[in-house]
Amino acid sequence: MYIEDERDTAIKQLRRGRGLAVNAGAIGITLATATDPAEREELAAYLTDFTARFTAVIAAIKDMPLVREAARADPAKDAALEEIEGFAREIASVDPAETYGALSRDAASLLTTRARTATLPAFYLFIRSFEAAREEAGRERARHLEAQTAQLEKMFVEVEDIGRMIHLISLNASVEAARAGGESGRSFKVIADEIRSLAAKSAELIDKTRSTLSDPTGAVVVGETGIRVPGPAADRRRAV
């Protein structure tokens, strides 16, 4: 579960970083074209806050072991991580106090173009890779649970067979007790009845266990995750 939790956290942070990157270009254009002093002051304060948030998100992404391992294993992801960090450095290099005039419209346009054509694809490379890994992990869990379900059903069938054999033995014992007659026959019949009762209780317990593990559709619920996989009961219904 540790890897799954880390992967979910990474996807969440990458999506957050992607959203901030989308806004970065628009902020640059706005700052480069603002002329009113009050508006520039307000935008400068916003840029300071934006840069702090964006830098913190990128730092968190960079420090994730899952992200670092993915970058080391794949040159494309390594380049993508470098692009994300480089874009964050470019955003951080903009001085809010000197934005107007220092950040030209052309520079702001280039910032927007970089975000759209390079930085966002870098985020998407990681996000899609981690999402695909998460989906495959889910499929693997389902396959594992299905195998567990099949093994449980096999055990149920074996116990049912044993119960039926015990039931037949108890019936034969009752017949022999009747033939024997007398006190010994009656004692033998009591024992045979008890054995038959135990066989019936065993069958009832198996049915209850199946009901506990299965929902009304016949899908067996296994483990703490509550994931449902089709059970043999559902297969039997489909076969009818």
C-alpha positions in Angstrom: 0.0 0.0 0.0 3.0 2.3 0.5 3.8 2.5 -3.2 0.1 3.1 -4.1 -0.1 5.9 -1.5 3.1 7.5 -2.8 1.9 7.2 -6.4 -1.5 8.9 -5.5 0.3 11.7 -3.7 2.7 12.2 -6.7 -0.2 12.3 -9.2 -2.0 14.9 -7.0 1.1 17.1 -6.7 1.8 16.8 -10.4 -1.7 17.8 -11.3 -1.4 20.8 -9.0 1.9 21.8 -10.6 0.4 21.4 -14.0 -2.5 23.7 -13.1 -0.1 26.4 -11.8 2.1 26.1 -14.9 -1.0 26.8 -17.0 -1.6 30.0 -15.1 2.0 31.1 -15.3 2.0 32.4 -18.8 -1.2 34.3 -18.3 0.3 36.0 -15.3 3.4 36.9 -17.2 1.3 38.5 -20.0 -0.8 40.5 -17.5 2.3 41.7 -15.6 4.1 42.7 -18.8 1.1 44.8 -20.1 0.0 46.4 -16.8 0.3 50.2 -16.8 -1.6 51.3 -13.7 0.7 51.6 -10.6 -2.0 50.2 -8.3 -2.6 47.3 -10.6 1.1 46.6 -10.9 1.5 46.6 -7.1 -1.4 44.2 -6.8 -0.1 41.9 -9.5 3.4 42.0 -7.9 2.0 40.8 -4.6 0.1 38.0 -6.5 3.3 37.0 -8.3 5.2 36.7 -5.1 2.5 34.4 -3.6 2.2 32.4 -6.9 6.0 31.9 -7.1 6.2 30.7 -3.6 3.4 28.2 -4.1 4.7 27.0 -7.5 8.3 26.6 -6.1 7.0 24.6 -3.1 5.0 22.2 -5.3 8.0 21.7 -7.7 10.3 21.1 -4.7 7.8 18.5 -3.3 7.6 16.8 -6.6 11.4 16.7 -7.0 11.9 15.2 -3.6 9.5 12.3 -4.1 11.4 9.0 -4.3 8.9 7.7 -6.9 9.6 10.7 -9.2 13.3 10.5 -8.8 13.4 6.7 -9.5 11.2 7.2 -12.6 13.6 9.9 -13.9 16.6 7.8 -13.3 15.1 4.8 -15.1 13.8 6.8 -18.1 15.8 9.5 -20.0 12.6 11.0 -21.2 11.3 11.5 -17.7 14.7 12.8 -16.6 14.5 15.5 -19.3 10.8 16.1 -18.3 11.8 16.7 -14.7 14.6 19.0 -15.7 12.1 21.0 -17.9 9.7 21.3 -14.9 12.5 22.5 -12.6 13.8 24.9 -15.3 10.4 26.4 -15.7 10.1 26.9 -12.0 13.5 28.6 -11.9 12.4 30.9 -14.7 9.3 31.9 -12.8 11.3 32.5 -9.7 13.7 34.7 -11.5 11.1 37.3 -12.3 11.4 40.1 -9.8 7.9 41.4 -8.8 9.3 44.8 -8.0 10.7 45.2 -11.4 8.3 43.3 -13.5 6.9 46.1 -15.5 9.4 47.0 -18.1 11.8 44.2 -17.1 9.4 41.5 -18.5 8.6 42.4 -22.0 5.6 41.2 -23.9 7.9 39.1 -26.1 9.4 37.5 -23.0 6.0 36.9 -21.5 4.8 35.4 -24.7 7.8 33.0 -24.7 7.0 32.1 -21.1 3.5 31.2 -22.2 4.7 29.2 -25.2 7.2 27.3 -23.1 4.4 26.4 -20.6 2.1 25.1 -23.3 4.7 23.3 -25.5 7.3 22.0 -23.1 6.3 22.2 -19.4 2.8 20.9 -19.6 3.8 17.9 -21.7 6.5 17.2 -19.1 3.9 17.1 -16.4 1.6 14.9 -18.5 4.4 12.4 -19.1 4.7 11.7 -15.4 1.0 11.9 -14.7 0.0 9.5 -17.5 2.8 7.1 -16.5 1.8 7.0 -12.9 -1.9 6.7 -13.7 -1.2 3.7 -16.0 0.9 2.1 -13.3 -2.0 2.6 -10.8 -4.5 1.1 -13.2 -2.3 -1.9 -13.8 -1.8 -2.4 -10.0 -5.6 -2.4 -9.7 -5.9 -5.0 -12.4 -3.2 -7.1 -10.7 -5.1 -6.9 -7.3 -8.3 -8.0 -9.1 -6.5 -11.0 -10.7 -5.0 -11.9 -7.3 -8.4 -11.7 -5.6 -10.0 -13.7 -8.3 -7.4 -16.5 -7.8 -8.1 -16.3 -4.0 -11.8 -16.6 -4.7 -11.3 -19.7 -6.9 -9.2 -21.3 -4.2 -11.9 -20.6 -1.6 -14.5 -22.1 -3.8 -12.4 -25.2 -4.3 -12.0 -25.5 -0.5 -15.8 -25.1 -0.1 -16.5 -27.9 -2.6 -14.0 -30.2 -0.8 -15.6 -29.6 2.5 -19.1 -30.2 1.0 -17.9 -33.5 -0.4 -16.6 -34.5 3.0 -20.0 -33.5 4.6 -21.9 -35.6 2.0 -19.7 -38.6 2.7 -20.2 -38.2 6.5 -24.0 -37.9 5.9 -24.0 -41.2 3.9 -21.9 -42.9 6.6 -24.4 -41.8 9.2 -27.3 -43.2 7.2 -25.6 -46.5 6.8 -24.8 -46.5 10.5 -28.5 -45.9 11.2 -29.5 -48.9 9.1 -27.0 -51.1 10.9 -28.2 -49.9 14.2 -31.8 -50.8 13.3 -30.6 -54.3 12.3 -28.6 -54.7 15.5 -31.6 -53.8 17.7 -31.5 -53.8 21.5 -29.6 -51.4 23.7 -26.4 -51.5 21.6 -28.5 -50.7 18.5 -30.1 -47.7 20.1 -26.8 -46.4 21.3 -25.4 -46.8 17.8 -28.4 -44.9 16.3 -27.8 -42.0 18.7 -24.2 -41.7 17.6 -25.3 -41.9 13.9 -27.9 -39.2 14.4 -25.3 -36.9 16.0 -22.9 -37.5 13.1 -25.7 -36.7 10.6 -26.5 -33.5 12.6 -22.8 -32.4 12.4 -22.8 -33.0 8.7 -25.9 -30.8 8.3 -24.4 -28.1 10.4 -21.2 -28.3 8.3 -23.2 -27.7 5.1 -25.1 -24.8 6.8 -21.8 -23.2 7.9 -20.5 -23.4 4.3 -23.6 -21.7 3.0 -23.3 -18.9 5.6 -19.6 -18.4 4.8 -20.4 -18.1 1.1 -23.1 -15.5 2.0 -20.7 -13.5 4.1 -18.0 -13.4 1.4 -20.4 -12.7 -1.4 -22.8 -9.9 -2.2 -26.3 -10.5 -3.8 -24.8 -10.5 -7.3 -22.5 -13.4 -6.5 -19.3 -11.2 -6.4 -17.0 -12.4 -3.7 -15.6 -9.7 -1.4 -12.1 -10.4 -0.3 -9.7 -8.4 2.0 -9.9 -5.0 3.6 -10.1 -3.2 0.2 -13.6 -4.5 -0.4 -12.9 -5.2 -4.0 -15.5 -7.5 -5.6 -14.7 -10.1 -8.2 -17.3 -12.4 -9.8 -17.8 -15.5 -7.8 -18.7 -19.0 -8.9 -22.4 -18.4 -8.0 -22.5 -15.7 -10.6 -20.8 -17.9 -13.1 -23.4 -20.7 -12.5 -26.3 -18.2 -12.9 -24.8 -17.0 -16.3 -24.5 -20.6 -17.4 -28.2 -21.4 -16.8 
